């Protein structure tokens, strides 16, 4: 589990149509399939493509009794760097909050560009768009972010995430894109 803790909370930021809700659901289902307790739920305003979206994930080795929003996440994933223009992206961020950013920047550059300058902010960056383009843009851009999260946190086994992605999307995207999704997930996981 996440750095040997019994519980882990996650908040994902992006915009409608970017797979924010699906990303949280994949992680929650993989956690449940691994014998943990999990919740995933979105928060959005007008239901339209391009509107700001937040999704939450709560993971625990114990039954989860709360249904409240996550005010102080252990990790924040920013799927679209434009989300840094929104105050909500920084809400509840504390000294131990980690970030995963979808960007080609190095962590130090990202810290400076988006005001994550305190030394205590742990930043991991992955250029999901570049990784997806290497596979002919046949894979959803959130897949590399899932791989990066699993690598950093050890939240769920990689094979469980692949299994859930296949289960959820095989009928929607077909066998070849599902296979490529698994390959990109692994590539992001093993990327240093």
Protein Blocks (a to p, Z undefined) as FASTA:
>chain_A
ZZhiabdcddddddehilmmmmmmmmmmmmmmnopacddddddddddehiacdddddddf
bdcfbfcdcfbdfbdcdfblklmmpmklmgopafklccddddfbdfklmmmmnopabfkl
ccddddfklmmmmnoopacfklmmmmmmmmmnomaafklmmmmmmmmmmmmnojklmmmm
mmmmmmmmmpZZ
